[in-house]
Amino acid sequence: MVASIRTLAIQQAVDTLSIAANKAAASLVALLDDADPKVRLAAAAKVFTSITPLTELHELRADIAELKEQMSNGTRLKVAN
């Protein structure tokens, strides 16, 4: 019972933060059109520094999902070189 309540609370928090992250990303993108070149440059730099960790996280999740699929199928695990 407590575990399911905790799981629900965490999921609701993640959902709320996901909505906030989308708003923050939209705000950052909007700053790319700001009249001040310093603001545009700072926004562009933030976009580039933010995208790499997000891309890496997405790739890691895909790799984990693939490994789980291989394990559940009894397939011999493939190791990248």
ChimeraX attribute file (.defattr): number of C-alpha atoms within 10 A of each C-alpha:
attribute: neighborCount
match mode: 1-to-1
recipient: residues
	/A:1	6
	/A:2	7
	/A:3	8
	/A:4	9
	/A:5	10
	/A:6	11
	/A:7	12
	/A:8	12
	/A:9	12
	/A:10	12
	/A:11	12
	/A:12	12
	/A:13	12
	/A:14	12
	/A:15	12
	/A:16	11
	/A:17	12
	/A:18	12
	/A:19	12
	/A:20	12
	/A:21	12
	/A:22	11
	/A:23	12
	/A:24	12
	/A:25	14
	/A:26	11
	/A:27	12
	/A:28	18
	/A:29	16
	/A:30	12
	/A:31	18
	/A:32	19
	/A:33	12
	/A:34	13
	/A:35	9
	/A:36	10
	/A:37	12
	/A:38	11
	/A:39	15
	/A:40	18
	/A:41	14
	/A:42	13
	/A:43	20
	/A:44	16
	/A:45	12
	/A:46	13
	/A:47	15
	/A:48	10
	/A:49	11
	/A:50	12
	/A:51	11
	/A:52	11
	/A:53	11
	/A:54	11
	/A:55	11
	/A:56	11
	/A:57	12
	/A:58	12
	/A:59	12
	/A:60	12
	/A:61	12
	/A:62	12
	/A:63	12
	/A:64	12
	/A:65	12
	/A:66	14
	/A:67	17
	/A:68	13
	/A:69	13
	/A:70	14
	/A:71	12
	/A:72	9
	/A:73	9
	/A:74	9
	/A:75	10
	/A:76	9
	/A:77	12
	/A:78	9
	/A:79	6
	/A:80	4
	/A:81	3
